[in-house]
């Protein structure tokens, strides 16, 4: 009995350890990190380790959770920038972290970051920037890669949708069937979801372009250099996390006071040109979707016109059948009257009258049917 108890206790401890390990694996997420030198390494860290590493709060990190559905956002914080669409990324002034690097949508971004942040390509890029008198910050290069991946992904999805939608709409126009209608319905649902994603990215870029303060907040290297300069008042306490309103006022006042020493403190032209390029690209993608929606609406109007025409033809056929039924009912009335088995004296010796009754009744019913049809055409109730 003692041995059984020990075995049960050991089994319970093993199960608890396995459960704890499973919870730890579920809590930890796979990340890939690129630094300014082009070095990369994979991280298997939980949210608390990421929060401690990049100084991000739990609310912003929760938005990056792939199990939760959040709209596309680009947020600038004091020490990092967060990009969220189908690509979950955290960009700082010295490194960029991508979540789930094995995802098929993230693999192209990882390859592009490897190419652009490699030591040789980074040296060539810096040499070109130095020839022009400017040096592109690390966070802008990382942001450019992510925006390019997002815009290219949405544009590719739009092109794929156009390739499938236009033939399906033409097939529906030529033949209205339940199969074609179901195909168009699925394509329209996919277009609605894709349009919402593209519209959200466009609105986010437009919001950034309309606010110079938001664009200035994305200059992480400049903010880091300003924090280490004497103008930033490093000896005073940091009130930013406690009060966002006071923090924004202090940051704006700091930028305004530092502008006298650093002439380009409020210069956001470089970021503005970067965002404008991708804003025009995503706006072009949205225009494609708008054109496709208009084509779908025109096709729906055409289908409705065709259905109304068929409905009118059925109504005309019903009118003709009803008119013929009325005329035949009169003909049947005459036949019923003369076919009754009642002994009348005028029935004797007048058998030749049968054919005249049949002929006259038939001509009268036909004349009545033609009169009804002519009246309906005269009033415009039926087509010519």
MILUM-796551 format. One line per 3 residues: number of its first residue (from 1); their letters; for each residue x, y, z of C-alpha. Coordinates in pm, whole numbers, m for minus. Example, Ala and Ser with C-alpha at 12.3 -4.5 7.8 and 13.67 -1.06 7.14 Angstrom:
MILUM-796551
1) AS) 1230,m450,780 ~ 1367,m106,714
end
This chain:
MILUM-796551
1) XXX) 0,0,0 ~ 288,235,81 ~ 447,159,m257
4) XXX) 118,234,m431 ~ 91,567,m250 ~ 447,658,m349
7) XXX) 378,563,m711 ~ 58,768,m711 ~ 238,1065,m560
10) XXX) 516,1035,m819 ~ 258,1014,m1097 ~ 79,1321,m964
13) XXX) 404,1516,m947 ~ 493,1412,m1303 ~ 148,1518,m1428
16) XXX) 178,1851,m1246 ~ 525,1907,m1392 ~ 401,1825,m1741
19) XXX) 106,2062,m1697 ~ 335,2337,m1573 ~ 569,2283,m1869
22) XXX) 276,2292,m2109 ~ 154,2617,m1953 ~ 503,2762,m1977
25) XXX) 529,2664,m2344 ~ 187,2815,m2409 ~ 282,3134,m2229
28) XXX) 614,3169,m2413 ~ 611,3284,m2772 ~ 863,3252,m3052
31) XXX) 1032,3577,m3151 ~ 1317,3665,m3385 ~ 1540,3961,m3304
34) XXX) 1748,4173,m3544 ~ 1986,4435,m3407 ~ 2136,4738,m3579
37) XXX) 2449,4539,m3670 ~ 2246,4289,m3868 ~ 2284,4008,m3615
40) XXX) 1980,3788,m3560 ~ 1875,3535,m3301 ~ 1557,3359,m3204
43) XXX) 1397,3412,m2866 ~ 1152,3187,m2685 ~ 1035,3435,m2426
46) XXX) 711,3500,m2245 ~ 537,3834,m2234 ~ 704,3943,m1911
49) XXX) 1050,3895,m2060 ~ 950,4097,m2368 ~ 798,4370,m2151
52) XXX) 1120,4394,m1951 ~ 1342,4388,m2260 ~ 1177,4661,m2471
55) XXX) 1003,4853,m2191 ~ 653,4794,m2327 ~ 339,4787,m2117
58) XXX) 103,4491,m2097 ~ m176,4668,m2288 ~ 36,4726,m2597
61) XXX) 180,4376,m2583 ~ m168,4229,m2554 ~ m259,4385,m2888
64) XXX) 21,4180,m3046 ~ m141,3856,m2930 ~ m230,3657,m3247
67) XXX) m519,3490,m3062 ~ m693,3827,m3025 ~ m839,4034,m3306
70) XXX) m730,4398,m3309 ~ m732,4653,m3591 ~ m415,4755,m3771
73) XXX) m214,5010,m3576 ~ 123,5184,m3577 ~ 197,5317,m3229
76) XXX) 495,5525,m3124 ~ 609,5509,m2765 ~ 897,5663,m2572
79) XXX) 1147,5389,m2652 ~ 979,5167,m2912 ~ 738,5157,m3202
82) XXX) 479,4886,m3249 ~ 352,4775,m3590 ~ 42,4554,m3596
85) XXX) m135,4407,m3897 ~ m80,4048,m3997 ~ 284,4126,m3903
88) XXX) 341,4166,m3529 ~ 659,4368,m3476 ~ 823,4580,m3207
91) XXX) 1082,4827,m3334 ~ 1328,5010,m3109 ~ 1617,5236,m3196
94) XXX) 1860,4943,m3184 ~ 1663,4626,m3260 ~ 1344,4488,m3410
97) XXX) 1145,4191,m3279 ~ 910,3987,m3497 ~ 659,3744,m3355
100) XXX) 614,3394,m3503 ~ 901,3403,m3757 ~ 794,3065,m3900
103) XXX) 460,3203,m4016 ~ 425,3209,m4394 ~ 333,3579,m4391
106) XXX) 630,3672,m4172 ~ 897,3472,m4358 ~ 930,3732,m4641
109) XXX) 978,4007,m4381 ~ 1249,3805,m4208 ~ 1429,3747,m4539
112) XXX) 1408,4115,m4630 ~ 1538,4219,m4288 ~ 1829,3979,m4329
115) XXX) 1909,4133,m4665 ~ 1878,4497,m4562 ~ 2028,4473,m4216
118) XXX) 2322,4256,m4313 ~ 2658,4419,m4223 ~ 2766,4456,m4589
121) XXX) 2435,4600,m4710 ~ 2408,4822,m4401 ~ 2756,4961,m4471
124) XXX) 2663,5030,m4832 ~ 2337,5191,m4720 ~ 2517,5411,m4468
127) XXX) 2774,5507,m4732 ~ 2500,5622,m4967 ~ 2333,5815,m4686
130) XXX) 2660,5982,m4592 ~ 2713,6091,m4953 ~ 2374,6262,m4942
133) XXX) 2449,6417,m4605 ~ 2189,6209,m4417 ~ 2183,5878,m4239
136) XXX) 1864,5680,m4223 ~ 1791,5568,m3865 ~ 1765,5199,m3790
139) XXX) 1399,5223,m3694 ~ 1311,5376,m4031 ~ 1477,5091,m4218
142) XXX) 1286,4839,m4007 ~ 962,5033,m4049 ~ 1016,5050,m4425
145) XXX) 1056,4672,m4446 ~ 739,4607,m4246 ~ 533,4862,m4438
148) XXX) 659,4725,m4767 ~ 565,4373,m4660 ~ 218,4481,m4545
151) XXX) 143,4684,m4858 ~ 281,4414,m5089 ~ 79,4147,m4909
154) XXX) m245,4343,m4936 ~ m177,4433,m5299 ~ m109,4067,m5382
157) XXX) m432,3963,m5211 ~ m618,4230,m5407 ~ m468,4112,m5737
160) XXX) m561,3752,m5654 ~ m914,3861,m5568 ~ m944,4052,m5897
163) XXX) m820,3750,m6091 ~ m1091,3531,m5939 ~ m1371,3788,m5921
166) XXX) m1393,3923,m6276 ~ m1435,3580,m6448 ~ m1686,3474,m6182
169) XXX) m1889,3790,m6239 ~ m1882,3737,m6615 ~ m2001,3378,m6568
172) XXX) m2284,3498,m6347 ~ m2382,3755,m6608 ~ m2398,3492,m6881
175) XXX) m2575,3231,m6668 ~ m2757,3287,m6342 ~ m2724,2973,m6133
178) XXX) m2697,2883,m5767 ~ m2333,2776,m5814 ~ m2231,3107,m5971
181) XXX) m2427,3303,m5712 ~ m2257,3119,m5426 ~ m1914,3179,m5582
184) XXX) m1979,3552,m5615 ~ m2112,3565,m5259 ~ m1790,3415,m5121
187) XXX) m1578,3651,m5330 ~ m1778,3950,m5212 ~ m1737,3845,m4848
190) XXX) m1361,3814,m4897 ~ m1351,4153,m5068 ~ m1537,4314,m4778
193) XXX) m1288,4179,m4524 ~ m990,4275,m4739 ~ m1129,4625,m4795
196) XXX) m1164,4675,m4421 ~ m800,4578,m4368 ~ m673,4802,m4646
199) XXX) m891,5091,m4528 ~ m757,5057,m4174 ~ m393,5066,m4291
202) XXX) m468,5367,m4509 ~ m643,5550,m4226 ~ m352,5476,m3992
205) XXX) m97,5616,m4237 ~ m316,5917,m4310 ~ m353,5987,m3939
208) XXX) 24,5981,m3897 ~ 79,6209,m4197 ~ m173,6461,m4064
211) XXX) m1,6497,m3725 ~ 361,6612,m3711 ~ 380,6536,m3339
214) XXX) 294,6170,m3402 ~ 559,6150,m3671 ~ 812,6318,m3442
217) XXX) 735,6052,m3179 ~ 849,5786,m3426 ~ 1204,5930,m3432
220) XXX) 1330,5690,m3166 ~ 1701,5758,m3226 ~ 1645,6131,m3199
223) XXX) 1449,6089,m2877 ~ 1722,5866,m2738 ~ 1987,6122,m2827
226) XXX) 1775,6399,m2679 ~ 1728,6206,m2356 ~ 2107,6179,m2315
229) XXX) 2169,6548,m2392 ~ 2185,6817,m2118 ~ 1872,6981,m2259
232) XXX) 1661,6683,m2163 ~ 1721,6746,m1792 ~ 1838,6400,m1703
235) XXX) 1855,6486,m1335 ~ 1480,6542,m1300 ~ 1224,6271,m1241
238) XXX) 1043,6100,m1528 ~ 672,6170,m1509 ~ 582,6021,m1851
241) XXX) 443,5682,m1745 ~ 231,5834,m1468 ~ 39,6088,m1674
244) XXX) 17,6058,m2055 ~ m127,6410,m2087 ~ 142,6574,m1879
247) XXX) 402,6355,m2046 ~ 295,6463,m2394 ~ 306,6829,m2289
250) XXX) 650,6787,m2136 ~ 778,6600,m2442 ~ 651,6871,m2675
253) XXX) 801,7141,m2455 ~ 1130,6948,m2451 ~ 1129,6924,m2828
256) XXX) 1052,7294,m2858 ~ 1332,7389,m2620 ~ 1576,7149,m2785
259) XXX) 1493,7287,m3129 ~ 1708,7591,m3050 ~ 2013,7364,m3017
262) XXX) 1925,7086,m3261 ~ 1800,7256,m3575 ~ 1630,6943,m3713
265) XXX) 1447,6844,m3395 ~ 1101,6891,m3545 ~ 1202,6799,m3900
268) XXX) 988,6502,m4005 ~ 1043,6531,m4379 ~ 1229,6200,m4408
271) XXX) 957,6002,m4232 ~ 687,6195,m4415 ~ 830,6098,m4754
274) XXX) 857,5736,m4640 ~ 497,5724,m4520 ~ 367,5910,m4826
277) XXX) 519,5650,m5059 ~ 340,5364,m4888 ~ 27,5572,m4840
280) XXX) 8,5615,m5218 ~ 63,5242,m5266 ~ m207,5141,m5018
283) XXX) m438,5407,m5162 ~ m390,5253,m5506 ~ m480,4913,m5360
286) XXX) m793,5064,m5206 ~ m885,5215,m5542 ~ m859,4870,m5701
289) XXX) m1097,4730,m5440 ~ m1333,5024,m5489 ~ m1337,4962,m5864
292) XXX) m1404,4593,m5803 ~ m1690,4678,m5565 ~ m1843,4909,m5826
295) XXX) m1815,4632,m6085 ~ m1988,4393,m5846 ~ m2262,4649,m5781
298) XXX) m2310,4700,m6156 ~ m2330,4324,m6204 ~ m2587,4296,m5927
301) XXX) m2794,4571,m6090 ~ m2774,4390,m6423 ~ m2877,4062,m6261
304) XXX) m3170,4232,m6090 ~ m3279,4380,m6424 ~ m3262,4037,m6583
307) XXX) m3464,3884,m6300 ~ m3723,4161,m6326 ~ m3747,4099,m6700
310) XXX) m3802,3727,m6645 ~ m4060,3807,m6378 ~ m4245,4035,m6619
313) XXX) m4242,3765,m6885 ~ m4393,3520,m6639 ~ m4663,3774,m6553
316) XXX) m4741,3816,m6924 ~ m4764,3441,m6968 ~ m4995,3421,m6668
319) XXX) m5216,3693,m6824 ~ m5240,3502,m7152 ~ m5322,3177,m6973
322) XXX) m5586,3346,m6757 ~ m5747,3508,m7062 ~ m5752,3177,m7246
325) XXX) m5901,3007,m6941 ~ m6184,3264,m6928 ~ m6263,3217,m7299
328) XXX) m6259,2838,m7273 ~ m6485,2857,m6969 ~ m6745,3046,m7180
331) XXX) m6709,2784,m7454 ~ m6758,2513,m7192 ~ m7068,2695,m7065
334) XXX) m7229,2684,m7409 ~ m7139,2318,m7451 ~ m7279,2243,m7108
337) XXX) m7608,2418,m7181 ~ m7663,2233,m7507 ~ m7543,1904,m7366
340) XXX) m7797,1874,m7086 ~ m8022,1562,m7107 ~ m8352,1747,m7080
343) XXX) m8631,1651,m7323 ~ m8696,1975,m7517 ~ m8911,1966,m7830
346) XXX) m8681,2208,m8017 ~ m8403,1951,m7998 ~ m8591,1717,m8231
349) XXX) m8516,1746,m8598 ~ m8255,2023,m8561 ~ m7929,1820,m8557
352) XXX) m7769,2045,m8821 ~ m7766,2330,m8567 ~ m7488,2153,m8366
355) XXX) m7208,2248,m8601 ~ m7320,2610,m8614 ~ m7332,2631,m8236
358) XXX) m6979,2488,m8212 ~ m6844,2716,m8484 ~ m7009,3035,m8358
361) XXX) m6911,2966,m7994 ~ m6550,2896,m8094 ~ m6527,3213,m8305
364) XXX) m6678,3419,m8029 ~ m6433,3286,m7768 ~ m6137,3344,m8003
367) XXX) m6260,3697,m8076 ~ m6293,3760,m7702 ~ m5935,3633,m7639
370) XXX) m5793,3853,m7916 ~ m5984,4151,m7779 ~ m5841,4099,m7428
373) XXX) m5483,4067,m7561 ~ m5523,4375,m7783 ~ m5656,4577,m7491
376) XXX) m5362,4466,m7271 ~ m5114,4568,m7543 ~ m5292,4899,m7591
379) XXX) m5263,4976,m7220 ~ m4901,4866,m7209 ~ m4968,4572,m6978
382) XXX) m4773,4333,m7204 ~ m4480,4380,m7438 ~ m4514,4416,m7810
end
